[in-house]
Amino acid sequence: ASLDRHGLPHRIEPVASRGSWVANTGLKARVIETAWRESDRPVCWIDADAAILRPPTFLMGNPFDVAFVRRKGWEDLSGLIFLNRSEKAEKLLSEWVHLCAEHPNVWDQVLLSLSWFRTARATGMASQWLNGGVFRFPRPKVRDLRDSILHYPFRRKIRPFIDQKQASRALKAYVGASARRPDELGSDDLTEGYRAALASYDFRYDADLGAVVRRPG
């Protein structure tokens, strides 16, 4: 509804559940790759449980191969991803799809990060890190009011573009086990060495998944 309201062309893809929330996040890469290959223009992914607060015009005519939010120098978010029409973007997508298929127990954001690392190291891909303020995450209404009065008018914060409702997280108990599975790996499991390598663009770091995440137990 929000895409229609802002006149933004879009496609919404239904997919069959893999049986767990984490495995379902891994379907994102394949859906994006399919849309990218069937389009003659750059594509922008937005989570299905999000809403457009205002059009992300900063992505229109974007010259970078890829753009997404990277927080703290190492934490990549996949709620908004821009992919240009370039061979480097195609290579990143192919790598991400491969990793998600091979590791259904690993969060898509961790595998997006690793795909970026491998592709950037091999190709010199041009990347743009978006301000985390493009997202509005679930929070008390009083914080929205505070920001509207004290921060946005004075440009102390940027006004969000995407309302990340994170509704899918509320369905984790329905989709799969409500407790975290023993073999599930997320952003909190990234090793200190890999975090430092991302933050400093040290491409000498081992790009094997085993060096990127700490295994449970």
Residue pairs with C-beta under 8 A, 6 or more apart in sequence:
1 51
2 51
2 52
2 53
2 163
3 10
3 52
5 52
6 52
6 54
6 55
8 52
8 55
11 35
12 48
13 31
13 34
13 35
15 24
15 27
15 31
17 24
17 175
18 24
18 26
18 27
18 104
19 175
19 176
20 104
20 175
20 176
20 177
20 181
21 168
21 169
21 171
21 172
21 175
21 176
22 104
22 105
22 106
22 107
22 176
22 181
22 184
22 186
23 104
23 105
23 176
24 168
24 175
25 78
25 107
25 108
25 109
26 100
26 101
26 103
26 104
26 106
26 108
26 111
27 100
28 45
28 78
28 100
28 108
29 93
29 96
29 97
29 99
29 100
29 108
29 111
29 112
30 97
30 100
30 101
31 45
32 43
32 45
32 81
32 83
32 93
33 93
33 94
33 96
33 97
35 43
36 43
36 83
36 89
36 90
36 93
40 85
41 85
42 59
42 62
42 82
42 83
42 84
42 85
43 82
43 83
44 56
44 59
44 80
44 81
44 82
44 83
45 78
45 80
45 81
45 83
46 52
46 79
46 80
46 162
47 79
47 164
47 168
48 168
49 164
49 165
49 166
49 167
49 168
50 79
50 162
50 163
50 164
50 165
51 162
51 163
51 165
52 161
52 162
52 163
53 136
53 159
53 160
53 161
53 162
53 163
54 159
54 161
55 161
56 80
56 134
56 161
56 162
59 67
59 82
62 82
62 84
62 128
63 84
63 126
64 82
64 84
64 126
64 127
64 128
65 83
65 84
65 86
65 88
65 89
65 92
65 125
65 126
65 127
66 81
66 82
66 83
66 84
66 88
66 89
66 92
66 116
66 125
66 126
66 127
66 128
67 81
67 82
67 127
67 128
67 129
67 130
68 76
68 77
68 78
68 80
68 81
68 82
68 112
68 129
68 130
69 76
69 77
69 79
69 80
69 129
69 130
69 131
69 132
69 134
69 135
70 76
70 77
70 129
70 130
70 198
71 77
71 132
72 199
73 195
73 198
73 199
74 113
74 190
74 194
74 195
74 196
74 198
74 199
75 109
75 187
75 190
76 109
76 112
76 113
76 116
76 187
77 109
77 132
77 135
78 108
78 109
78 112
79 135
79 162
79 164
80 130
80 134
80 135
80 161
80 162
81 112
82 128
83 89
83 92
83 93
87 123
88 119
88 123
88 124
88 125
88 126
89 125
91 119
91 122
91 123
91 125
92 115
92 116
92 119
92 125
93 115
95 115
95 118
95 119
96 108
96 111
96 112
96 115
99 106
99 111
99 114
99 115
99 209
100 106
100 108
100 111
103 111
103 185
103 209
105 181
105 183
105 184
105 185
106 184
106 185
106 186
106 209
106 213
107 184
107 185
107 186
107 187
109 186
109 187
110 185
110 186
110 187
110 189
110 190
110 212
110 213
113 190
113 198
113 212
114 207
114 209
114 212
116 125
116 127
117 197
117 198
117 203
117 205
117 207
118 207
119 125
120 127
120 203
121 203
121 207
131 158
133 157
133 158
133 159
133 160
134 158
134 160
134 161
134 162
135 160
135 161
135 162
135 163
135 164
136 144
136 160
136 162
136 163
136 164
137 164
137 166
138 164
138 165
138 166
147 157
150 156
151 157
152 158
152 159
172 178
182 216
182 217
183 216
185 213
185 215
185 216
189 213
189 214
189 216
190 212
190 213
190 214
191 211
191 212
191 213
191 214
193 205
193 211
194 205
194 211
194 212
194 213
196 202
197 203
197 204
197 205
205 211
206 212
